[in-house]
Amino acid sequence: MLNLAFVGFRHGHINGLYTQAMENPDVSVVAAFEENEAARKAAEETLGVKFTHDSYEALLADPTIDAVAIGDYFGIRGARAIAALKAGKHVIADKPLCTSLKELNLIEKLSRQKGLKVGCMFDLRLNAWVEPVRDFIFSGKLGAIHQISFTAQHPLNWGTRPAWYFEDGKQGGTINDIGIHGIDLIPYITGLKFKKVIAARQWNAYAKLAPKFMDSAQFMAELDNGAGVMADVSYAAPSSCGFKLPQYWRFTIWGEKGVIECGGNTRPVISVALQGSDGPVELEVPEDTHQSLDVFVDPNASAEDKKPVRAQRQILDFFLADLASAPTPLNTATVIESSRTALTIQAAADRA
């Protein structure tokens, strides 16, 4: 049984993790802390959270807590994670895990020195189209990958998005905020790693009342096989359309044998056009997005019983597998690697 504490409810993503934890028989939510009064009240009313500690320091001093789940504003998450690791607690955070490479380096060092695990809510991996696309690419049907482009335009939602987003030092950059999902996904579905940043840019285009908030961001990068990546991860979608537009997570991947396009939120789509065909065809997207295609093995099982099992496709399941030293594609190493790539690209945009 994992005794899990929640710290920070200032971004809605953490609500999903809290619900997963409350429903998981292998997890006990034993503590919670939120320093912001409005966020605390909202969490009590919408989730039924019972807050147990008056300070983060007091929570970390509680010996019954095994791990800390972090959902505070982005700029404080690194410090929250570092403090938890120093206190001997495992960490799972909403993305981004932190907002600077210096913080990430210390998180990695503490995790390694203390034998602690670090998880992150890279839940784009769980979309229904991801596994079929990964299988298609790994089968070799697309051939060597040469170009990838993706868009992830989000609605700005001025007036309803948390106000801290637009305060200096609290968001930490739109590439590290939005782009990190695509940066995490590309190595998973292609087997290729990011090699270097070619160019990165960010600017203020939509949030005119917050001129220091860089709501628009684009970047170019090179993968380790020489393939190029181009991305736009701006807060550019009309707010009235919400997350319904096809440009919300659309990936186009060109290989030597053809092209595959995938993504979508309201209607997930996988479209393939191969050399020799006369146009694109759509591949089937599984309807059940909760049944995992990832295989986990119980490391404590006997040789006779060490059979692969299929786990639910939830972020918390990956974290629990990592804690048990079971093989899982989303683990401490991948979280650190994806975070480092995103922060490196973000730093390039900051310099530009």
C-alpha positions in Angstrom: 0.0 0.0 0.0 1.3 3.4 -1.0 0.6 6.2 1.4 0.3 9.2 -0.8 0.0 12.9 0.1 -1.2 15.7 -2.2 0.4 19.1 -2.3 -1.2 21.9 -4.4 -4.5 21.9 -6.3 -3.9 25.1 -8.4 -4.1 23.3 -11.7 -7.1 21.1 -12.7 -4.9 18.2 -14.0 -4.1 17.2 -10.5 -7.8 16.5 -9.9 -7.6 13.5 -12.2 -4.7 12.1 -10.3 -6.4 12.6 -7.0 -9.5 10.7 -8.4 -7.2 7.8 -9.6 -5.6 7.6 -6.2 -8.9 7.6 -4.3 -10.1 4.7 -6.5 -6.9 2.6 -6.5 -6.9 -0.2 -4.0 -3.1 -0.1 -3.8 -3.1 3.6 -2.8 -4.1 5.4 0.4 -4.4 9.2 0.3 -3.3 10.0 3.8 -2.5 13.8 3.7 -3.1 17.0 1.8 -1.8 20.6 1.9 -2.7 23.7 0.0 -1.5 27.1 1.0 -3.8 29.0 -1.3 -7.2 29.5 0.4 -9.3 29.7 -2.8 -7.7 26.6 -4.2 -8.1 24.8 -0.9 -11.8 25.6 -0.7 -12.4 24.6 -4.3 -10.7 21.2 -3.7 -12.8 20.6 -0.7 -16.0 21.4 -2.5 -15.3 19.6 -5.8 -13.2 16.6 -4.7 -13.9 16.3 -1.1 -10.2 16.7 -0.2 -9.5 16.6 3.5 -6.6 18.9 4.3 -4.4 17.5 7.1 -1.4 19.8 7.5 -0.9 23.5 8.0 2.5 23.7 6.3 4.4 21.8 3.7 7.3 21.3 6.1 4.9 19.6 8.6 3.6 17.3 5.9 7.1 16.3 4.8 8.0 15.5 8.4 5.2 12.9 8.6 6.9 9.5 8.6 3.7 7.7 7.4 3.9 9.4 4.0 5.7 7.4 1.2 5.2 9.8 -1.7 4.0 13.3 -2.6 1.8 14.2 -5.5 2.4 17.8 -6.7 -0.2 20.0 -8.4 0.8 23.5 -7.4 1.6 26.4 -9.8 4.4 25.5 -12.2 7.1 27.8 -10.8 7.1 26.2 -7.4 6.9 22.6 -8.4 10.7 22.1 -8.6 11.2 23.4 -5.1 8.3 21.2 -3.9 9.8 18.1 -5.5 13.3 18.8 -4.2 12.1 19.2 -0.7 10.1 16.0 -0.9 13.1 14.0 -2.2 15.3 15.5 0.5 12.7 14.2 3.0 12.9 10.7 1.6 9.6 10.8 -0.3 8.9 9.6 -3.8 7.4 12.2 -6.1 4.8 12.3 -8.8 3.8 15.6 -10.4 1.5 17.1 -12.9 3.6 18.4 -15.9 5.8 20.2 -15.9 7.9 18.7 -13.1 9.9 21.9 -12.7 10.8 25.0 -14.7 14.6 25.1 -14.7 17.4 22.7 -15.7 19.1 23.5 -12.4 16.1 22.2 -10.5 15.9 19.1 -12.8 19.6 18.3 -12.2 19.1 18.4 -8.5 15.9 16.3 -8.7 17.8 13.7 -10.8 20.7 13.7 -8.3 18.5 13.3 -5.2 16.4 10.6 -6.9 19.5 8.6 -7.8 21.3 9.1 -4.4 18.3 8.2 -2.3 16.8 5.5 -4.6 13.6 7.4 -5.0 11.2 7.4 -7.9 9.9 10.4 -9.9 6.7 10.3 -11.9 5.0 12.9 -14.1 1.5 13.2 -15.7 2.6 12.7 -19.4 -0.9 11.5 -20.2 -0.8 12.3 -23.9 0.6 8.8 -24.1 -2.8 7.4 -23.1 -4.7 8.7 -26.1 -6.4 6.0 -28.1 -4.4 6.6 -31.3 -1.0 6.4 -29.6 -0.5 2.6 -29.4 -1.7 1.8 -33.0 0.6 4.5 -34.4 3.6 3.2 -32.3 2.9 -0.3 -33.5 2.7 0.8 -37.1 6.0 2.7 -36.9 7.8 -0.1 -35.0 6.6 -2.6 -37.5 8.7 -0.9 -40.2 5.8 -0.1 -42.5 6.7 3.6 -42.5 10.4 3.0 -43.0 13.0 5.3 -41.5 11.5 8.5 -40.1 12.8 11.7 -41.7 10.3 14.5 -40.7 7.8 15.1 -37.9 5.6 18.1 -37.3 3.1 18.6 -34.6 0.7 21.2 -33.5 -0.9 21.6 -30.0 -2.8 24.9 -30.1 -4.6 25.4 -26.8 -7.3 27.9 -26.0 -6.1 30.8 -23.9 -9.3 31.0 -21.9 -8.6 34.4 -20.6 -10.7 35.0 -17.5 -11.2 31.3 -16.6 -7.6 30.0 -16.8 -6.0 30.3 -13.4 -4.7 33.9 -12.9 -1.3 32.7 -11.8 -0.5 31.6 -15.3 0.0 35.3 -16.2 2.1 36.2 -13.2 5.8 36.5 -13.6 7.7 33.4 -12.7 4.7 31.1 -12.2 4.2 29.5 -15.6 7.8 29.0 -16.7 7.3 28.9 -20.5 4.8 27.6 -23.0 7.2 25.0 -24.5 7.8 23.5 -21.1 4.0 23.8 -20.4 2.4 22.5 -23.6 5.2 21.2 -25.8 6.5 18.9 -23.2 3.8 16.4 -24.0 4.8 16.1 -27.7 8.5 16.1 -26.7 7.7 13.1 -24.4 5.6 11.3 -27.0 7.9 11.4 -30.0 10.6 9.1 -28.5 7.9 6.7 -27.3 6.2 6.3 -30.6 9.3 6.4 -32.9 12.1 5.0 -30.7 14.1 8.1 -31.7 15.6 10.6 -29.2 16.1 14.3 -29.4 19.7 15.2 -30.3 19.8 19.0 -30.5 17.7 22.2 -30.7 17.9 23.9 -34.1 15.7 27.0 -33.2 13.1 28.1 -30.7 11.0 31.2 -30.4 8.3 32.5 -28.1 6.3 35.7 -28.1 3.2 37.4 -26.8 0.4 37.5 -29.4 -3.0 37.0 -27.6 -2.7 37.8 -23.9 -2.3 41.5 -24.5 -3.2 42.4 -20.9 -0.3 40.2 -19.7 2.5 41.3 -22.2 5.2 39.2 -20.4 3.3 36.0 -20.9 4.7 34.3 -23.9 1.5 32.6 -25.2 3.0 31.6 -28.6 5.8 29.2 -29.1 7.5 27.3 -32.0 10.6 25.2 -32.2 12.7 23.1 -34.6 14.8 20.2 -33.4 16.9 17.3 -34.7 16.5 13.6 -33.7 19.3 11.2 -33.2 18.8 9.7 -36.7 18.9 13.1 -38.4 15.2 13.5 -38.7 13.7 17.0 -38.2 11.0 18.1 -35.9 8.9 21.3 -36.2 6.2 22.2 -33.7 3.8 25.0 -32.8 2.5 24.8 -29.2 0.8 28.1 -28.8 -2.2 29.3 -26.9 -3.7 30.2 -30.3 -7.0 28.3 -30.5 -10.2 30.3 -30.3 -11.4 30.0 -26.7 -15.0 29.5 -28.0 -13.8 26.3 -29.7 -12.2 24.9 -26.6 -10.2 21.7 -27.2 -12.3 20.5 -30.1 -10.1 21.6 -33.1 -8.1 19.0 -35.0 -5.0 21.1 -34.5 -5.1 20.2 -30.8 -2.5 17.5 -30.8 -2.0 16.7 -34.5 1.1 14.8 -35.5 2.4 14.2 -39.1 5.2 11.8 -39.5 7.0 11.2 -42.8 9.0 8.1 -43.4 10.8 6.7 -46.4 7.8 4.5 -47.2 5.0 7.1 -46.6 3.3 9.4 -44.2 1.1 8.9 -41.1 -1.1 11.6 -39.5 -2.6 11.1 -36.1 -4.1 12.9 -33.2 -7.4 14.6 -32.4 -9.4 14.9 -29.2 -13.1 14.9 -30.1 -12.5 12.4 -33.0 -9.2 10.6 -32.8 -7.9 9.9 -36.3 -5.0 7.8 -37.8 -4.5 8.4 -41.5 -1.8 6.6 -43.6 -0.6 7.1 -47.1 2.1 4.7 -48.3 4.2 4.6 -51.4 2.3 2.8 -54.2 -1.2 3.9 -52.8 -3.4 6.4 -54.5 -4.2 8.3 -51.3 -4.6 8.1 -47.5 -6.6 5.5 -45.7 -7.8 5.6 -42.1 -6.7 3.0 -39.6 -8.9 1.8 -36.8 -8.6 3.6 -33.5 -9.5 1.5 -30.4 -12.6 2.6 -28.7 -11.5 1.4 -25.2 -8.9 4.0 -24.1 -8.6 2.5 -20.6 -7.2 -0.9 -21.5 -3.5 -0.7 -21.6 -1.3 -2.3 -24.3 1.7 -1.9 -22.0 2.8 -5.1 -20.3 4.0 -5.1 -16.7 5.6 -8.0 -14.8 5.5 -8.4 -11.0 9.2 -8.5 -10.1 8.3 -10.3 -6.8 6.5 -13.2 -8.4 8.0 -16.7 -8.5 9.5 -17.9 -11.8 6.3 -20.0 -12.4 4.0 -17.1 -11.8 6.0 -14.3 -13.5 3.5 -13.8 -16.2 2.9 -10.5 -18.1 -0.3 -8.7 -17.1 -2.1 -5.8 -18.7 -2.7 -2.8 -16.5 -5.2 0.0 -16.8 -4.0 2.9 -18.8 -3.6 5.4 -16.0 -0.7 7.6 -15.1 -0.8 6.3 -11.5 -0.3 2.7 -12.7 3.0 3.6 -14.4 4.2 5.3 -11.2 3.2 2.2 -9.1 5.0 -0.1 -11.5 8.1 2.0 -11.3 7.9 1.9 -7.5 7.8 -1.9 -7.7 10.8 -1.9 -10.1 8.5 -3.5 -12.8 9.2 -2.7 -16.4 7.2 0.3 -17.5 7.7 2.7 -20.5 7.0 5.8 -18.3 9.5 5.7 -15.4 11.9 7.9 -13.5 14.5 7.8 -16.4 11.9 8.8 -19.0 10.4 11.5 -16.9 13.9 13.1 -16.4 14.8 12.7 -20.1 11.6 14.2 -21.4 11.7 17.1 -18.8 15.4 17.8 -19.7 14.6 18.0 -23.5 11.6 20.3 -22.9 13.6 22.5 -20.6 16.5 22.7 -23.0 14.3 23.8 -25.9 12.5 26.2 -23.5 15.9 27.7 -22.5 16.7 28.2 -26.2 13.5 30.1 -26.6 14.2 32.2 -23.5 17.6 33.2 -24.8 16.1 34.1 -28.2 
